[in-house]
C-alpha cells in the first residue's frame, strides 16, 4: 500500500484525484506525440501531426460512415461458444468474457444497415481490440448474416476488415469460415449486388486469404498493414530482405493488389460514390 493510500485511509475526506476529458492525453502510435484525447477523437482518431490512422471499433465506424440516425445494428448471430473446450494459459471462455468486457461487443464482427448519403448499404466492421479481430465461427456467422441482409435489402455489402487471422482457439472450425465466406460472396454476386472491402490496419492471416481480398472494389486506409504472413516470417523463409513499405497499403496500390487508398475523412464520400456506381440502375 502506498503512503498516499494510507493517508486517504486515515483521513477519508481527502478525495481521489480524477481525470477529466479536458486533461486526458493520447499518445500517437505513429509519431509518439501527446495529443489531447478530444482533438484525437474529433479528428476521427487520426493523428493531426503525422496522419497516423488509429484503430477504432464498430460504433465509431458506424458513426463516421452512416447517415445520422440511419444506423440499425443487426442482432449478433448465436453460435456455440468454445466448441473445442480450448485452454492455453487460461480458458477460452474467460478470454471471450474479457474481450466482451473490454470492447462492449459480442464478438469481433458487428453488422449494421443504414444509408451513406442516401444510398442504402449493409456494413460490417471488425474490431481488432476484440481478440485481434480474429475470425472464428461467430465472425463467419456474422459475415454470412451481413451478406444475407444485403441480398434481402438489395444493396451493397461493405466490410471493414481488421484482423490478425483465424482464431486459434477454434482450430479447424475457424479455418472453415474461409470457404463459408467465399460461398456467401458468390451468392451476393449471383444477386447482382456489389461487395466492397475497406482494408484497415492490420488485415492479415486467414482473413486476407479469404473475404478481405475478394471485393469488387478494394479500398485501404493509408499505411494499413495488409498481408498473409508476417514480414519477418517471409524474410526468414526466402532469406531475402523485403522492400521498404512491403505489405503497406501504398505499396500494394503501386503493385496492383488494391484499387485505392483513401483517407479516413474522405471514406464516407468515396463509399457513397462507389456504391452508387456499382448498384444496378432501377428502371423508370
DRENKOLRO-840300 format. One line per field, with one value per residue (C-alpha): residue in three letters; x, y, z. Coordinates in nm, 4 decimals. Each point is the difference from the previous one (the first is absolute). Layout:
# DRENKOLRO-840300
res: c(ala	...)
px: c(X	...)
py: c(Y	...)
pz: c(Z	...)
//
This chain:
# DRENKOLRO-840300
res: c(unk	unk	unk	unk	unk	unk	unk	unk	unk	unk	unk	unk	unk	unk	unk	unk	unk	unk	unk	unk	unk	unk	unk	unk	unk	unk	unk	unk	unk	unk	unk	unk	unk	unk	unk	unk	unk	unk	unk	unk	unk	unk	unk	unk	unk	unk	unk	unk	unk	unk	unk	unk	unk	unk	unk	unk	unk	unk	unk	unk	unk	unk	unk	unk	unk	unk	unk	unk	unk	unk	unk	unk	unk	unk	unk	unk	unk	unk	unk	unk	unk	unk	unk	unk	unk	unk	unk	unk	unk	unk	unk	unk	unk	unk	unk	unk	unk	unk	unk	unk	unk	unk	unk	unk	unk	unk	unk	unk	unk	unk	unk	unk	unk	unk	unk	unk	unk	unk	unk	unk	unk	unk	unk	unk	unk	unk	unk	unk	unk	unk	unk	unk	unk	unk	unk	unk	unk	unk	unk	unk	unk	unk	unk	unk	unk	unk	unk	unk	unk	unk	unk	unk	unk	unk	unk	unk	unk	unk	unk	unk	unk	unk	unk	unk	unk	unk	unk	unk	unk	unk	unk	unk	unk	unk	unk	unk	unk	unk	unk	unk	unk	unk	unk	unk	unk	unk	unk	unk	unk	unk	unk	unk	unk	unk	unk	unk	unk	unk	unk	unk	unk	unk	unk	unk	unk	unk	unk	unk	unk	unk	unk	unk	unk	unk	unk	unk	unk	unk	unk	unk	unk	unk	unk	unk	unk	unk	unk	unk	unk	unk	unk	unk	unk	unk	unk	unk	unk	unk	unk	unk	unk	unk	unk	unk	unk	unk	unk	unk	unk	unk	unk	unk	unk	unk	unk	unk	unk	unk	unk	unk	unk	unk	unk	unk	unk	unk	unk	unk	unk	unk	unk	unk	unk	unk	unk	unk	unk	unk	unk	unk	unk	unk	unk	unk)
px: c(0.0000	0.1404	0.0386	-0.2777	-0.2402	0.0856	-0.0636	-0.3344	-0.0971	0.0905	-0.1527	-0.3059	-0.0922	0.3031	-0.1608	0.1549	0.1401	-0.2195	0.0873	-0.2396	-0.0425	0.1715	0.3226	0.0304	0.2697	0.0437	0.3426	0.0105	0.1326	0.1540	0.1976	-0.0270	-0.1162	-0.2466	-0.3357	-0.3121	-0.2441	-0.2777	0.2076	0.0822	-0.3666	-0.1182	0.2556	-0.1564	0.2791	0.2586	0.3136	-0.0027	0.3823	0.1066	-0.3350	0.0203	-0.3371	-0.0860	-0.1933	-0.3674	-0.2982	-0.3412	-0.1876	0.2501	-0.0087	-0.3780	-0.0087	0.2615	-0.1405	-0.3773	-0.2461	-0.1043	-0.2930	0.0039	0.2131	-0.1765	0.2248	-0.0838	-0.0402	0.3106	-0.0409	0.0002	0.2612	0.1456	0.2775	0.3200	-0.0917	0.3432	0.0164	0.3282	0.2408	0.3479	0.1212	-0.3695	-0.3364	-0.1313	-0.3312	0.1920	0.1685	-0.3416	-0.1358	0.3074	-0.0311	-0.3709	0.0616	0.2806	-0.1809	-0.3710	-0.0384	-0.1392	0.2691	0.2549	-0.2384	-0.3081	-0.2473	-0.2283	-0.2314	-0.0466	0.0667	0.3041	-0.1011	-0.3411	0.1407	-0.1122	0.2775	0.0643	0.3290	0.2149	0.2857	0.2700	0.1409	0.3688	-0.0358	-0.2174	0.2582	0.1901	-0.3119	0.0572	-0.2309	-0.1946	-0.3388	-0.1784	0.1821	-0.0861	-0.3656	-0.0045	0.1556	-0.2659	-0.2662	0.1265	-0.0035	-0.3511	-0.1264	0.1509	-0.1726	-0.3312	0.0348	0.1397	0.3012	0.3818	0.1816	0.2965	0.2495	0.2662	0.2670	0.2422	0.1356	0.3004	-0.1455	-0.1897	-0.0778	0.2311	-0.2276	-0.2520	0.2491	-0.1307	-0.3417	0.1505	0.1648	-0.3361	-0.1255	0.2247	-0.1942	-0.3241	0.0568	0.1032	-0.3285	-0.1936	0.1775	-0.0867	-0.3688	0.0279	0.1438	-0.2744	-0.2473	0.1842	0.1055	0.3371	0.2450	0.2319	0.2985	0.1701	0.3328	0.1075	0.3051	0.0745	-0.1606	0.1990	-0.0113	-0.3071	-0.2156	0.2320	-0.0007	-0.3791	-0.2637	0.2367	0.1392	-0.3168	-0.1606	-0.1293	0.1808	0.2957	0.0496	0.2640	0.0723	0.3424	0.2970	-0.2227	0.1887	-0.1428	0.1399	-0.0137	0.3164	0.2084	0.2977	0.2553	-0.1470	0.0223	0.3571	0.1139	-0.1679	0.1318	0.3220	-0.0277	-0.0579	-0.3449	-0.0543	-0.0699	-0.3699	-0.0728	-0.3566	-0.1063	-0.3016	0.1990	0.2377	-0.2936	-0.1705	0.3147	0.0176	-0.3656	-0.1261	-0.2545	-0.1971	0.0399	0.1343	-0.2466	0.0472	-0.2489	-0.1515	-0.0837	-0.1241	-0.3674	-0.0200	0.2026	-0.2116	-0.3198	0.1498	0.1216	-0.3241	-0.2086	0.2240	-0.0227	-0.3696	-0.2158	-0.2256	-0.3690	-0.2271	-0.2082)
py: c(0.0000	0.3425	0.2831	0.1925	-0.2906	-0.0241	0.3732	-0.0244	-0.2917	0.1980	0.3262	-0.1025	0.3564	0.0159	-0.0642	-0.2154	0.1893	-0.0497	0.0820	0.1970	-0.0230	0.3389	-0.1221	-0.3470	-0.0564	-0.2568	-0.1175	-0.0452	-0.3469	0.1490	0.3061	-0.0575	0.3576	0.0790	0.1241	0.1075	-0.2906	0.2353	0.1226	-0.3602	-0.1017	0.3106	-0.0800	-0.3471	-0.1681	0.1243	0.1711	0.3703	0.0038	-0.3106	-0.1139	-0.3413	-0.1769	-0.1503	-0.3232	0.0483	-0.2232	-0.0570	0.2786	0.2615	-0.1318	0.0029	0.3557	0.1166	-0.1699	-0.0389	0.2889	0.1380	-0.1927	-0.2678	-0.2644	-0.3114	-0.2570	-0.3547	-0.2592	-0.2108	-0.3584	-0.2552	-0.2742	-0.2637	0.1521	-0.1908	-0.3034	-0.1599	0.0716	0.1734	0.1128	0.1507	0.2205	0.0615	-0.1341	0.1176	0.0905	0.2301	0.1688	0.0568	0.1569	0.2222	0.1151	0.0768	0.1980	0.1997	0.0826	-0.0247	-0.2119	-0.3539	-0.1102	0.1374	0.0745	0.2210	0.0834	0.2967	0.1135	0.3635	0.2543	0.1911	0.3261	-0.1578	-0.3202	-0.3098	-0.2357	-0.2772	0.0562	-0.2395	0.1093	-0.2123	0.1257	-0.0796	0.0702	-0.3133	-0.2813	0.1556	0.0000	-0.3734	-0.2028	-0.2714	-0.1620	0.3109	0.2236	-0.2390	-0.0009	0.3799	0.0297	-0.2284	0.1980	0.3240	-0.1439	-0.1437	0.3315	0.1812	-0.2429	0.0465	0.3803	-0.0048	0.2105	-0.0293	-0.1737	0.2017	-0.1659	0.1814	-0.2602	0.0040	-0.3351	-0.2028	-0.3022	-0.3115	-0.0578	-0.2754	-0.0937	-0.1364	-0.1978	-0.1436	0.1552	0.3457	-0.0986	-0.1267	0.3595	0.0817	-0.2099	0.0834	0.3714	-0.0652	-0.1806	0.2883	0.2510	-0.2178	0.0204	0.3781	0.0106	-0.2329	0.2582	0.2655	0.1978	0.1625	-0.1182	0.2783	-0.0546	0.2663	-0.1322	0.1579	-0.0493	-0.2870	-0.2521	-0.3233	-0.3790	-0.2007	0.3105	0.1322	-0.3460	0.0027	0.2726	0.2958	-0.0361	-0.0955	0.3425	0.1486	0.3109	-0.0182	0.3168	0.0470	0.2595	0.1692	-0.2072	-0.2948	-0.3271	-0.2548	-0.3466	-0.3703	-0.0976	0.2480	0.1749	-0.1709	-0.3424	0.0692	0.1313	-0.3034	-0.2313	0.1520	0.1256	0.3384	0.3543	0.1255	0.3447	0.3051	0.0337	-0.3590	-0.1015	0.3610	0.1410	0.2358	-0.2779	-0.2294	0.2781	0.0596	-0.3729	-0.0451	-0.1969	0.2619	0.2660	0.3125	0.1423	0.2410	0.2257	-0.0587	0.3467	-0.0810	-0.3574	0.0805	0.2033	-0.2561	-0.2941	0.1806	0.0702	-0.3561	-0.1580	0.2184	-0.0893	-0.3739	-0.0265	-0.0974	0.2839	-0.0644	0.0353	0.3167)
pz: c(0.0000	-0.0994	0.2526	-0.1771	0.0374	0.3700	0.0433	-0.1806	0.2226	0.3112	-0.1279	-0.2042	-0.1055	-0.2379	-0.3377	-0.2682	-0.2962	-0.3034	-0.3576	-0.2167	-0.3772	-0.0387	0.1622	-0.1549	-0.2589	-0.2753	-0.1131	-0.3767	-0.0928	-0.3149	0.1083	0.3777	0.0532	0.2778	-0.1310	0.1841	-0.0039	-0.1048	-0.2966	-0.0932	0.0021	-0.1840	-0.2711	-0.0519	0.2027	-0.2501	0.1290	-0.0998	0.0065	-0.1975	-0.1519	0.1677	-0.0253	0.3382	0.0473	0.0824	0.0712	-0.1518	0.1788	-0.1183	-0.3571	-0.0181	0.1345	-0.2514	-0.3106	0.0272	-0.0290	0.3361	0.1447	-0.2718	0.1720	0.1225	0.1698	-0.1053	0.2778	0.0510	-0.1300	0.2796	-0.0388	0.2267	0.2080	0.0728	-0.2153	0.0602	0.3770	-0.0721	0.2680	-0.0186	0.2856	0.0749	-0.1129	-0.3353	0.1669	0.2342	-0.2961	-0.1590	0.3190	0.0257	-0.3624	0.0392	0.3167	-0.1643	-0.3258	0.0747	-0.3163	-0.0057	-0.2458	-0.2444	-0.2910	0.0363	-0.2798	-0.0470	-0.2775	-0.0896	-0.2703	-0.1254	-0.1628	-0.0563	-0.1562	0.1935	0.1124	0.2477	0.1778	0.2027	0.2244	0.1589	0.3283	0.0475	0.3714	0.0271	0.0086	-0.2902	-0.2171	-0.0431	-0.2218	0.1798	-0.0504	0.1319	-0.2493	-0.2835	0.1053	0.0215	-0.3466	-0.1491	0.1878	-0.1533	-0.3522	0.0424	0.1343	-0.2993	-0.2376	0.1833	-0.0218	-0.3570	0.0946	0.0193	0.2825	0.1277	0.2353	0.2033	0.0730	0.2942	0.1106	0.0954	-0.1803	0.1049	0.3684	0.1212	0.2918	-0.2515	-0.2094	-0.3265	0.0628	-0.0398	-0.3300	-0.1270	0.0069	-0.2977	-0.2570	0.1804	-0.0577	-0.3615	-0.0712	0.1574	-0.2269	-0.3007	0.0994	0.0227	-0.3519	-0.1272	0.1283	-0.2044	0.3077	0.0754	0.2639	0.1185	0.2296	0.2099	0.1299	0.3275	0.2176	0.0377	-0.2364	0.0002	0.0056	-0.0967	-0.0340	-0.2725	-0.1559	-0.0323	0.0064	0.0441	-0.3536	-0.1888	-0.0289	-0.3227	0.1228	0.2408	0.2065	0.2703	0.2638	-0.0197	0.1219	0.0971	0.0500	-0.2444	-0.0583	0.0786	0.1864	0.1974	-0.1579	0.2256	-0.0804	-0.3730	0.0238	0.1997	-0.2528	-0.3238	0.1659	-0.1687	0.1224	-0.0973	-0.1590	0.2148	0.0785	-0.1030	0.1009	0.0514	-0.1856	-0.2245	-0.1104	-0.0828	-0.1959	-0.2047	-0.0803	-0.0954	0.2986	0.1110	-0.1860	0.2131	0.3244	0.1603	0.3008	0.2806	-0.0368	-0.3654	0.0507	0.0450	-0.3207	-0.1964	0.1175	-0.0983	-0.3411	-0.0583	0.1235	-0.2303	-0.2963	0.0634	0.0815	-0.2974	-0.1109	0.0547	-0.2983	-0.0110)
//
